[in-house]
Amino acid sequence: MSENAAAQAPQPSATNKKRQRKTWLLILTALFILVGVAWLVYWFLVLRHHQETDDAYVTGNQVQIMAQVSGSVTQVNFDGTDLVKAGDVLVILDKTDAEQAYERAKTALASSVRQIHQQIINSKQYQANITLRQTQLNQATNDYKRRQILGSVDAIGREELQHAKDAVESARASLEVAVQQYNANQAMVLNTPLEKQPSVLQAAAQVRDAWLALERTQIRSPITGYVSRRSVQVGAQITPSTPLMAVVPADQIWIDANFKETQLADMRIGQSATVVSDMYGDDVVYQGKVAGLDMGTGSAFSLLPAQNATGNWIKVVQRLPVRIELDPKQVAEHPLRIGLSTLVTVDTAGKKGAVLAEQARTTPAYTSNVLTLDLAPVNQVIADIIRTNAG
């Protein structure tokens, strides 16, 4: 009896182990089911409303710098990666030809002013000549009348009377010539102020053109940004079509996220988005929003678009660029570079936004007045030349 009892003693321990194992398996199974249910609920409530793509790249404005006049480069003030402010002189061209043209234009304006001034003086001279010719006509007419009386009583000969008549006709013709000279001169001046005369205005416009050409030998940056792709060299002969460099503003940055067409059904303008760049990793998460969906896929706007009508066709899921605007403060704190790779996630839960923009833009997207030159200095030069040469 004692031996049998000793042999049967371990059985309760083995049974307990099986029960414990079964209990843990049930717990683990329940745990996995619970996790699965939680994940399904989370997917249904959250994940299914998020569309994600890693085919997304940083994009921004690249302001191409070109000259407005031709010339030889004498100075390059900035190099690649340099910071430039709006209005900074990037490149200087040789000014010799422009300075000579400016001086010629000022001389032509002075000459034009003097010629018009002379014509105005001639008008007064022609008026005096008309008065003189009118006096001579009156005198000749009176002499002829007196001789007519003397001729009626045969006090003078017919020849003298004819001479008196001829003198009247000659005086009348001289008066007509004087009047026509005055009219011809008036047709040139028309009682218009000297500074408003057409020839003076034309010469003044040529002075402005020459001054603008001289000022444009200094090539300025229209915006604040960083120099990139500098290709201009000292001594190069450039034209207005020659690309010199690019200036990239650090604050005009956005993301072009290329989503698959199957991800776009619920995407709307204004939906929130998160952006993670490969440059900073998960440490920096940019907050943004959908600014708009492009009007065509990349393949549609490619240089050689696909010709699906040829018959040799394989369906490929297309991608549409979606523009994501970023928080300017985050971009200022963590600057991005054009072309960097990013991971973009868009929350498509809210569908109140529009698929396409419904209102036209009322203000310029980008603007700069740096290249608009103030003509006040050259206008003052023109006024001084007119005043000096007007007599």
C-alpha positions as CSV (number, residue, x, y, z in Angstrom):
1,M,0.0,0.0,0.0
2,S,2.7,2.4,0.8
3,E,4.5,1.7,-2.5
4,N,1.4,2.3,-4.6
5,A,0.6,5.5,-2.7
6,A,4.1,6.8,-3.4
7,A,3.8,6.0,-7.1
8,Q,0.5,7.8,-7.4
9,A,1.6,10.9,-5.5
10,P,3.0,13.0,-8.6
11,Q,-0.2,12.7,-10.5
12,P,-1.9,15.8,-8.9
13,S,1.2,17.9,-9.7
14,A,1.1,17.0,-13.4
15,T,-2.6,17.7,-13.6
16,N,-2.0,21.1,-12.1
17,K,0.7,21.9,-14.7
18,K,-1.7,21.0,-17.5
19,R,-4.4,23.2,-16.0
20,Q,-1.9,26.1,-15.6
21,R,-0.8,25.7,-19.2
22,K,-4.3,25.6,-20.5
23,T,-5.1,28.7,-18.5
24,W,-2.1,30.6,-19.9
25,L,-3.0,29.6,-23.4
26,L,-6.5,30.8,-22.9
27,I,-5.2,34.1,-21.5
28,L,-2.8,34.5,-24.4
29,T,-5.6,33.7,-26.9
30,A,-7.9,36.2,-25.2
31,L,-5.1,38.7,-25.2
32,F,-4.4,38.2,-28.9
33,I,-8.1,38.4,-29.6
34,L,-8.4,41.6,-27.6
35,V,-5.4,43.1,-29.3
36,G,-6.8,42.1,-32.7
37,V,-10.2,43.7,-31.8
38,A,-8.5,46.8,-30.5
39,W,-6.5,47.1,-33.7
40,L,-9.6,46.6,-35.8
41,V,-11.4,49.3,-33.9
42,Y,-8.4,51.6,-34.2
43,W,-8.2,50.9,-37.9
44,F,-11.9,51.5,-38.4
45,L,-11.9,54.7,-36.4
46,V,-8.5,56.1,-37.3
47,L,-6.1,54.3,-39.6
48,R,-8.6,53.8,-42.5
49,H,-8.9,57.6,-42.7
50,H,-5.1,58.1,-43.1
51,Q,-3.4,57.9,-46.5
52,E,0.3,57.7,-46.5
53,T,3.0,57.9,-49.2
54,D,6.8,58.1,-49.2
55,D,6.8,59.3,-52.8
56,A,6.9,62.9,-51.6
57,Y,9.6,65.5,-52.0
58,V,10.3,69.0,-50.9
59,T,9.6,71.6,-53.5
60,G,10.0,75.4,-53.6
61,N,10.5,78.5,-55.7
62,Q,13.8,78.7,-57.7
63,V,14.1,82.3,-58.9
64,Q,16.2,82.3,-62.0
65,I,18.5,85.3,-62.2
66,M,19.1,86.8,-65.7
67,A,20.4,90.1,-66.9
68,Q,18.1,92.7,-68.5
69,V,20.9,94.1,-70.7
70,S,23.8,92.6,-72.5
71,G,27.4,93.2,-71.3
72,S,30.6,91.8,-70.0
73,V,30.7,90.6,-66.4
74,T,33.3,92.5,-64.3
75,Q,32.2,91.4,-60.8
76,V,30.4,88.4,-59.2
77,N,29.5,89.3,-55.6
78,F,28.0,86.1,-54.3
79,D,28.7,82.4,-54.6
80,G,26.7,79.2,-54.1
81,T,25.1,78.7,-50.7
82,D,25.5,82.5,-49.8
83,L,22.6,84.3,-48.2
84,V,21.4,87.3,-50.3
85,K,18.9,89.9,-49.3
86,A,16.3,91.4,-51.7
87,G,18.0,94.2,-53.6
88,D,21.6,93.0,-53.1
89,V,23.8,93.4,-56.2
90,L,24.6,89.9,-57.4
91,V,26.6,90.7,-60.6
92,I,28.0,93.9,-62.1
93,L,28.5,94.4,-65.9
94,D,30.9,96.7,-67.6
95,K,29.3,100.2,-67.6
96,T,31.4,101.9,-70.2
97,D,29.0,101.6,-73.2
98,A,26.0,102.4,-71.0
99,E,27.6,105.5,-69.6
100,Q,28.5,106.7,-73.1
101,A,24.9,106.1,-74.3
102,Y,23.6,108.0,-71.2
103,E,25.8,111.0,-72.0
104,R,24.8,111.0,-75.6
105,A,21.1,111.0,-74.6
106,K,21.6,113.9,-72.3
107,T,23.4,115.9,-75.0
108,A,20.6,115.1,-77.5
109,L,18.0,116.4,-74.9
110,A,19.9,119.6,-74.4
111,S,20.1,120.1,-78.2
112,S,16.4,119.4,-78.6
113,V,15.5,121.9,-75.9
114,R,17.6,124.6,-77.5
115,Q,16.0,124.0,-80.9
116,I,12.5,124.3,-79.5
117,H,13.5,127.4,-77.5
118,Q,14.8,128.9,-80.8
119,Q,11.5,128.1,-82.5
120,I,9.6,129.8,-79.7
121,I,11.8,132.8,-80.1
122,N,11.2,132.7,-83.9
123,S,7.5,132.9,-83.3
124,K,7.9,136.3,-81.6
125,Q,10.2,137.3,-84.5
126,Y,7.7,136.2,-87.0
127,Q,5.0,138.2,-85.2
128,A,7.1,141.3,-85.3
129,N,7.7,140.7,-89.0
130,I,4.0,140.4,-89.6
131,T,3.5,143.8,-87.8
132,L,6.3,145.3,-90.0
133,R,4.8,143.9,-93.2
134,Q,1.3,145.1,-92.2
135,T,2.7,148.6,-91.7
136,Q,4.4,148.5,-95.1
137,L,1.1,147.3,-96.7
138,N,-0.8,150.1,-95.0
139,Q,1.8,152.7,-96.2
140,A,1.8,151.3,-99.7
141,T,-2.0,151.3,-99.7
142,N,-2.2,154.9,-98.6
143,D,0.5,156.0,-101.1
144,Y,-1.5,154.3,-103.9
145,K,-4.7,156.0,-102.8
146,R,-3.1,159.4,-102.9
147,R,-1.6,158.7,-106.3
148,Q,-5.0,157.6,-107.6
149,I,-6.3,161.1,-106.7
150,L,-3.3,162.8,-108.4
151,G,-3.7,160.5,-111.4
152,S,-7.3,161.4,-111.8
153,V,-6.3,165.0,-112.5
154,D,-3.2,163.9,-114.6
155,A,-0.9,165.3,-111.9
156,I,1.3,162.2,-112.1
157,G,2.1,159.8,-114.9
158,R,0.5,156.4,-115.4
159,E,3.8,154.7,-114.8
160,E,4.2,156.2,-111.3
161,L,0.6,155.2,-110.6
162,Q,1.3,151.6,-111.7
163,H,4.4,151.5,-109.6
164,A,2.4,152.5,-106.6
165,K,-0.2,149.8,-107.3
166,D,2.6,147.2,-107.7
167,A,4.1,148.3,-104.4
168,V,0.7,147.5,-102.7
169,E,0.6,144.0,-104.2
170,S,4.3,143.4,-103.2
171,A,3.6,144.6,-99.6
172,R,0.5,142.4,-99.5
173,A,2.5,139.4,-100.7
174,S,5.2,140.1,-98.2
175,L,2.6,140.2,-95.4
176,E,1.2,136.8,-96.6
177,V,4.7,135.3,-96.6
178,A,5.3,136.6,-93.0
179,V,1.9,135.2,-91.9
180,Q,2.6,131.8,-93.4
181,Q,6.1,131.7,-91.8
182,Y,4.5,132.4,-88.5
183,N,1.8,129.7,-89.0
184,A,4.5,127.2,-90.0
185,N,6.5,127.9,-86.9
186,Q,3.4,127.7,-84.8
187,A,2.5,124.3,-86.2
188,M,5.8,123.1,-84.6
189,V,5.3,124.7,-81.2
190,L,1.4,125.0,-80.9
191,N,1.7,127.2,-77.8
192,T,2.8,124.1,-75.9
193,P,5.2,124.5,-73.0
194,L,8.8,123.8,-73.8
195,E,9.0,120.7,-71.6
196,K,5.9,119.3,-73.2
197,Q,7.1,119.6,-76.8
198,P,7.1,116.2,-78.6
199,S,10.8,116.4,-79.5
200,V,11.7,117.2,-76.0
201,L,9.6,114.4,-74.6
202,Q,11.1,112.0,-77.0
203,A,14.6,113.1,-76.1
204,A,13.7,112.8,-72.4
205,A,12.4,109.3,-72.9
206,Q,15.7,108.4,-74.5
207,V,17.5,109.8,-71.5
208,R,15.4,107.5,-69.3
209,D,16.1,104.5,-71.4
210,A,19.8,105.2,-71.3
211,W,19.7,105.7,-67.5
212,L,17.7,102.4,-67.1
213,A,20.3,100.5,-69.2
214,L,23.0,102.0,-67.0
215,E,21.3,101.1,-63.8
216,R,20.6,97.5,-65.0
217,T,24.3,96.8,-65.4
218,Q,23.9,96.0,-61.7
219,I,22.0,92.8,-61.5
220,R,20.0,92.6,-58.2
221,S,18.3,89.8,-56.4
222,P,14.5,90.2,-56.5
223,I,14.0,88.2,-53.2
224,T,15.8,87.1,-50.1
225,G,17.2,83.6,-50.3
226,Y,20.2,81.4,-50.9
227,V,22.4,81.3,-54.1
228,S,22.3,78.0,-55.9
229,R,23.6,76.8,-59.3
230,R,25.8,79.8,-60.0
231,S,27.1,79.5,-63.5
232,V,28.2,83.1,-64.3
233,Q,31.9,83.8,-64.5
234,V,33.9,87.1,-64.5
235,G,34.7,88.1,-68.1
236,A,31.7,86.3,-69.6
237,Q,29.7,88.1,-72.3
238,I,26.1,87.7,-71.3
239,T,22.7,88.5,-72.9
240,P,19.2,88.8,-71.3
241,S,18.7,85.1,-72.1
242,T,21.8,83.9,-70.2
243,P,21.0,82.1,-66.9
244,L,23.4,83.4,-64.3
245,M,22.3,81.7,-61.0
246,A,19.3,80.8,-59.0
247,V,18.1,82.3,-55.7
248,V,16.1,79.9,-53.5
249,P,14.0,81.4,-50.7
250,A,14.0,79.3,-47.5
251,D,10.5,80.3,-46.5
252,Q,8.7,79.4,-49.8
253,I,8.7,75.7,-49.3
254,W,6.0,73.0,-49.8
255,I,5.7,69.3,-50.3
256,D,4.6,67.6,-53.5
257,A,3.2,64.2,-52.3
258,N,2.5,61.8,-55.2
259,F,-0.4,59.7,-54.0
260,K,-1.7,56.7,-55.9
261,E,-5.0,57.3,-57.6
262,T,-6.6,54.7,-55.4
263,Q,-5.8,56.9,-52.3
264,L,-7.5,60.1,-53.6
265,A,-11.2,59.3,-53.3
266,D,-11.6,61.0,-49.9
267,M,-8.8,63.6,-50.1
268,R,-10.0,67.2,-49.9
269,I,-8.4,70.7,-49.7
270,G,-7.8,71.8,-46.2
271,Q,-7.3,68.3,-44.6
272,S,-4.5,68.1,-42.1
273,A,-1.3,66.3,-42.8
274,T,1.9,65.3,-41.1
275,V,5.3,65.3,-42.8
276,V,8.5,63.5,-41.7
277,S,11.6,64.3,-43.7
278,D,14.5,61.8,-44.1
279,M,16.8,64.7,-43.2
280,Y,15.5,65.1,-39.6
281,G,13.8,61.7,-39.1
282,D,11.0,61.2,-36.6
283,D,12.5,63.8,-34.3
284,V,10.8,66.5,-36.3
285,V,7.2,66.1,-37.5
286,Y,5.9,69.0,-39.6
287,Q,2.3,69.9,-39.4
288,G,0.7,70.8,-42.7
289,K,-2.5,70.8,-44.8
290,V,-3.6,69.9,-48.2
291,A,-3.4,73.0,-50.4
292,G,-4.6,71.4,-53.6
293,L,-4.6,68.4,-56.0
294,D,-2.9,68.8,-59.3
295,M,-4.8,68.6,-62.6
296,G,-2.8,65.8,-64.1
297,T,-0.6,62.9,-63.3
298,G,3.1,63.0,-63.8
299,S,2.9,60.7,-66.8
300,A,0.3,62.9,-68.5
301,F,2.6,65.9,-68.3
302,S,5.8,64.1,-69.2
303,L,7.8,64.9,-72.3
304,L,6.8,61.6,-73.9
305,P,3.4,60.6,-72.5
306,A,2.2,57.0,-72.6
307,Q,0.3,56.0,-75.8
308,N,-2.2,53.5,-74.4
309,A,-4.1,53.4,-77.6
310,T,-1.3,51.5,-79.4
311,G,-2.5,48.1,-78.1
312,N,0.7,47.2,-76.3
313,W,-0.8,48.3,-72.9
314,I,-0.2,47.4,-69.3
315,K,-2.3,49.1,-66.6
316,V,-0.1,50.9,-64.1
317,V,-1.5,52.6,-61.1
318,Q,-0.9,56.4,-61.6
319,R,0.2,58.9,-59.1
320,L,-1.2,62.5,-58.7
321,P,0.8,65.3,-57.1
322,V,-0.9,66.7,-54.0
323,R,0.5,69.9,-52.6
324,I,1.0,70.1,-48.9
325,E,1.5,73.4,-47.2
326,L,3.8,73.4,-44.1
327,D,3.7,75.5,-40.9
328,P,6.0,78.5,-41.6
329,K,7.3,78.5,-38.0
330,Q,8.4,74.9,-38.2
331,V,10.1,75.5,-41.5
332,A,11.9,78.4,-40.0
333,E,13.1,76.3,-37.1
334,H,14.0,73.3,-39.1
335,P,14.8,74.5,-42.7
336,L,14.3,72.1,-45.6
337,R,16.0,71.8,-48.9
338,I,14.4,71.4,-52.3
339,G,14.4,67.8,-53.4
340,L,14.6,66.1,-50.0
341,S,12.5,62.9,-49.5
342,T,9.6,62.9,-47.0
343,L,6.9,60.7,-45.6
344,V,3.5,62.3,-45.8
345,T,0.3,61.2,-44.0
346,V,-3.0,62.9,-44.7
347,D,-6.0,62.6,-42.4
348,T,-9.0,62.1,-44.8
349,A,-11.7,61.8,-42.1
350,G,-13.1,65.2,-42.7
351,K,-14.7,65.5,-46.2
352,K,-16.1,69.0,-46.0
353,G,-13.4,70.6,-48.1
354,A,-13.5,70.9,-51.9
355,V,-11.7,68.7,-54.4
356,L,-10.8,71.6,-56.6
357,A,-10.3,75.3,-55.6
358,E,-13.7,77.1,-55.9
359,Q,-12.4,80.7,-55.7
360,A,-9.9,82.5,-57.9
361,R,-6.9,84.0,-56.2
362,T,-7.4,87.8,-55.6
363,T,-3.8,88.7,-54.6
364,P,-0.5,87.8,-56.3
365,A,1.0,84.5,-55.2
366,Y,4.5,86.1,-55.2
367,T,5.6,89.7,-55.8
368,S,8.8,91.8,-55.7
369,N,9.3,95.5,-56.4
370,V,13.1,95.4,-56.3
371,L,13.4,95.4,-60.1
372,T,11.1,98.4,-60.4
373,L,13.4,101.3,-60.5
374,D,12.5,104.7,-59.1
375,L,12.7,107.3,-62.0
376,A,12.9,110.3,-59.6
377,P,16.7,110.7,-60.0
378,V,16.7,110.7,-63.8
379,N,13.6,112.9,-63.9
380,Q,15.5,115.4,-61.8
381,V,18.4,115.2,-64.3
382,I,16.0,115.8,-67.2
383,A,14.4,118.8,-65.4
384,D,17.8,120.3,-64.8
385,I,18.9,119.9,-68.4
386,I,15.6,121.6,-69.6
387,R,16.0,124.4,-67.2
388,T,19.7,125.0,-68.1
389,N,19.1,125.1,-71.8
390,A,15.8,126.8,-71.9
391,G,17.4,130.2,-71.6
